[in-house]
Amino acid sequence: MWRKVLLVMCACVVFGEDMLPEEFTRCRQKDAKLNDCLKGAVPDALRKMKKGIPSLGVPALEPLLVSSIDIGAGAGPVVIMQNYRRIKLHGLTDSVLTTYKADLKHYRLRTDSHTPKMEFIADYVMKGRILVLPIQGKGIANITMLNLVVKHDLIGEPVVRDGQTYMHIKEYRVKFVPQRVLLYFTNLFNGDKRLGDQMNAFLNENSELVFNELKDSYEKSLSSVFQDVSNKIFDKVPMNKIFLED
Ligand SMILES: *[C@@H]1O[C@H](CO)[C@@H](O)[C@H](O)[C@H]1NC(C)=O
């Protein structure tokens, strides 16, 4: 008897369907203006998730914490081994969406976002060479992207559980297109101020080159963070409670 009760309870905890928070705007699947509805509803939801949604396990988005990003030295003009830890991303919740294309039949969502200012603040360790100059340091990194356009492509698949269909995101692709990137690293060259100032100035003069070398790793790490956050909702709230059926 108790075994049964326990089993039922566990099933509820694991499989119980959750709801979107009341204050989120819902969009209807059959709405001819579904994309316009989502274009407004998603950034609005982001702003309401600044502190996260504890009941769904959604972490705070302002700032969004990322545990680590490691970038191998690679080859080419920028050969720098870089480790970032305790990363904080600020500014995501100020994003607006410029386009939205929902293809729910194929479980596919595509959207472009515009973020006025996204700050990436982290503890860093790096060592390597940029063009002909050696670079090394260990301190705090501030990589700020201005007027950042992010192209999001969410590829989902239906997962049926207890008669409910959930839209699991199996792949989340992102592309970053910042208008401008500002870089600042404290404590370069063991704190040598003159060398550090010169290198920070040099990095900013060549920020496009530097960023292009980092871009792939950032995109990969952040897409997996975005995927996890999305699935906190999509794996728990049935699809027809996110995109209403009628
Ligand atoms: C990071 O750099 C940007 C651009 O220079 C600046 O506005 C911002 O205040 C810096 N953030 C921190 C935490 O130092």
PDBQT file of the ligand as one rigid body, heavy atoms in Angstrom, charges set to zero:
ROOT
HETATM    1  C1  LIG A 301      32.506  46.494 -18.760  1.00  0.00    +0.000 C 
HETATM    2  O1  LIG A 301      32.873  47.314 -19.836  1.00  0.00    +0.000 OA
HETATM    3  C2  LIG A 301      31.838  48.188 -20.275  1.00  0.00    +0.000 C 
HETATM    4  C3  LIG A 301      32.313  48.888 -21.564  1.00  0.00    +0.000 C 
HETATM    5  O2  LIG A 301      33.560  49.463 -21.392  1.00  0.00    +0.000 OA
HETATM    6  C4  LIG A 301      31.479  49.146 -19.156  1.00  0.00    +0.000 C 
HETATM    7  O3  LIG A 301      30.439  49.998 -19.574  1.00  0.00    +0.000 OA
HETATM    8  C5  LIG A 301      31.040  48.338 -17.941  1.00  0.00    +0.000 C 
HETATM    9  O4  LIG A 301      30.780  49.191 -16.857  1.00  0.00    +0.000 OA
HETATM   10  C6  LIG A 301      32.108  47.317 -17.539  1.00  0.00    +0.000 C 
HETATM   11  N1  LIG A 301      31.550  46.450 -16.511  1.00  0.00    +0.000 N 
HETATM   12  C7  LIG A 301      32.205  46.117 -15.396  1.00  0.00    +0.000 C 
HETATM   13  C8  LIG A 301      31.503  45.231 -14.428  1.00  0.00    +0.000 C 
HETATM   14  O5  LIG A 301      33.335  46.503 -15.171  1.00  0.00    +0.000 OA
ENDROOT
TORSDOF 0
